Amino acid sequence: MLTNFFFHLRNNNLKVNLREHLTLLEALDKEVVAFSTEDFYFLSRAIYVKHEQNLDLYDRLFGQFFEGIESINVDEFLKIDDNWLINKLLDNLSDEEKEALKAVGGLEELLERLKKTIEEQKERHEGGSKWVGTGGVSPFGNSGNNPAGVRIGGKGGNKSAVKVWDKRDFKNYDDNLELNTRNTKMALRRLRLLTREGAENELNLDVTIDRTCQNAGFLDIKMQASKQNRVKVLLLLDVGGSMDDFIEECSMLFSSAKHQFKNLEFYYFHNCVYENLWKDNGRRYEDKISTWDVLNKYNKDYKVIFIGDASMSPWELSEPRGSVEHYNAEAGTVWLERFKDKFPNLVWLNPINDGYWQYTHTIQQIRTWSDNRMFPLTINGLEKAMKCLKNSKLKFL
Amino acid sequence: MGFSGTSNYVATRELQTAVNAAVALQRPLLIKGEPGTGKTLLAFEVAKALGKQLFTWHVKSTTTAQQGLYEYDAVSRLRDSQLGDDQVNHIENYIKKGKIWEAFDTEEQSVLLIDEIDKADIEFPNDLLQELDRMEFYCYETKQTIKAKYRPIIIITSNNEKELPDAFLRRCFFHFIRFPDKETMQQIVDVHYPNLEETLLINALKTFFGIREVKNLKKKPSTSELIDWLRLLLVGKVSAEDLEDLNKMNEIPPFLGALLKNESDYDLFKALREKGVK
């Protein structure tokens, strides 16, 4: 039975592994907890769940597995008298729930649909949005997310389909976000320039030996600063418009970069860099920073990373006054060239899947400008980009 | 014998289960939760309840895993060699034991707290995998393997500033300390202030949970802030009636600074009160 539970968790996207399962068995073997479902729940949760985001998912899966075992038989359900069922159900609903019910066309309607669906459906089903089963957003079944749903199975037995939601205290923590910044950080880590700067806290053995020898065996200790990553990064981010689709990826990268690089400077632009950049999107029209200042402020040691989809009308790049937003005296390409002249190490990260690049003219154009140093915003692409930033002589096809 | 809270630490049933399971199976226990819900305190209380020695290792951004094991002080050895000191012949004299070594070295089981593991470098947890798993490590300078005589109870806290690697998580038990509900909160306050006037407590809790419900607060007040605030109320001799009157008149409660630590939160709350929103 516990093996089934283990696979139940795995099949439902909770990544548990054998080691944890064995730990649970070991814990049960040693009788760490008393024989109660609640204690078993606490114990198994401490072993299986490793992130608070997954607590809600675990609660749901646990509920499904241990309560759904005595579920209602479909044939018997079809035999239940409609009117009796409706009255019984209405008694159990709060006003709020009744409101929600109206939204799907009232209880009769819902039951009608349910019976029809049951008849259409031949097999057990999980997830999805139509069939009766567990999980999913269809109004029917167990532990789903449709507020106007009917629960089948669980405690109700074959008396009726009583609407029950398992108590799910951890609902807020499940934000459905793949918060996988760790991978990103590991990729960014490849961009390392280890230099010795700051307080001297390490023994420099070679120099110490040298100096001691020269000192006729009298000890002369030489200390040195420890090696640390002091790479300087200038991040230029495209915001707004078509970039709205990629907010998640970009903020993930941004937050990782902020933690990873001590010397990180960032500016925003829209579509293409022109004469002004800004640091705060809320005040982008008031607090503008001249691009010339940015170009002059940072020396060529800075590694420049552009993040943008590079998708715009060709005129925004090639023509003066081509910007969609303002009257730009010089064309986008002029500004891009200035960046290229100043910073030998630059890459362009594009959140659009590289398979689609060939269909947008400006992506091609910018890719050519960057000497093919445009990479997709994936872990793989990031790794390549970091490699490219470290060595400006690398050529990419 | 198990952990079931102490006279001044209220542990919920789920927390007890997690601690006892981790102790019985000798695995590290990873504790997460809102700041101020008693994560670090747990290790102290576990040590106290089980009568064990406690070693605390507070992790900072510059901490390396090696520092937890040991550090070799080559410079003082070199200096000593010039002075002809006798102890220079024994390298052990220049090995400084870290907290992990100390915890491994005790003659009975001890408790080891690794506090705020997420503050360290991203590779830090990976560097400790073997040490926490097998409870042993190799000391290169003395060419000996240090093995725990009694596997210590390891409690690790994290504030979620960095994601921890999967391989590390797999080796731990995990518990998320939830923000206590009203009942548990009352228990916690009782433990700290057994003689608190009941009406004052009820009014104070009402105010407290009211503040927690204000949306968009940058930092919601938590248990430790409530405890501090109650102490201030007691010292300032604020009575239950005062609190209620202020609440009715939409004034801000006294010593609000103890609950709201952020200036913008304070202003937000004040503005809401002035507008008459509760």
Contacts between the chains, C-beta under 8 A, distances in Angstrom:
chain1	res1	chain2	res2	distance
A	17	B	170	6.5
A	19	B	170	5.9
A	20	B	170	6.6
A	23	B	25	6.4
A	23	B	27	7.1
A	26	B	25	6.1
A	27	B	21	5.4
A	27	B	24	6.9
A	27	B	25	5.7
A	30	B	24	5.6
A	30	B	25	7.1
A	32	B	17	7.9
A	32	B	20	6.1
A	32	B	21	4.7
A	32	B	24	4.5
A	32	B	25	7.0
A	33	B	17	5.8
A	33	B	20	7.5
A	33	B	21	7.0
A	38	B	13	7.4
A	39	B	13	7.7
A	39	B	17	5.7
A	42	B	13	6.8
A	42	B	14	4.4
A	42	B	17	3.9
A	42	B	18	6.7
A	43	B	17	5.5
A	43	B	18	7.8
A	43	B	21	5.4
A	45	B	14	7.7
A	46	B	14	8.0
A	46	B	17	6.8
A	46	B	18	4.1
A	46	B	21	5.9
A	46	B	22	7.5
A	46	B	29	7.9
A	46	B	173	4.6
A	46	B	174	5.9
A	46	B	175	5.6
A	47	B	21	7.4
A	47	B	173	6.2
A	49	B	174	5.9
A	50	B	30	7.7
A	50	B	166	7.7
A	50	B	169	3.9
A	50	B	170	7.3
A	50	B	172	7.3
A	50	B	174	4.9
A	51	B	169	7.4
A	51	B	174	7.6
A	52	B	32	6.2
A	52	B	176	4.5
A	55	B	176	6.4
A	169	B	178	7.0
A	170	B	176	7.8
A	170	B	178	8.0
A	173	B	176	7.7
A	179	B	163	6.9
A	180	B	163	7.4
A	181	B	163	5.8
A	182	B	122	7.3
A	182	B	162	7.6
A	182	B	163	4.1
A	182	B	165	6.6
A	185	B	122	5.6
A	185	B	162	7.9
A	186	B	122	7.3
A	189	B	122	7.3
A	203	B	74	5.4
A	203	B	75	5.6
A	208	B	78	7.5
A	218	B	82	7.1
A	219	B	78	5.7
A	219	B	79	6.6
A	219	B	81	7.3
A	219	B	82	4.6
A	221	B	75	6.1
A	221	B	78	6.4
A	221	B	79	7.5
A	223	B	75	7.8
A	259	B	122	7.9
A	259	B	162	7.1
A	260	B	122	8.0
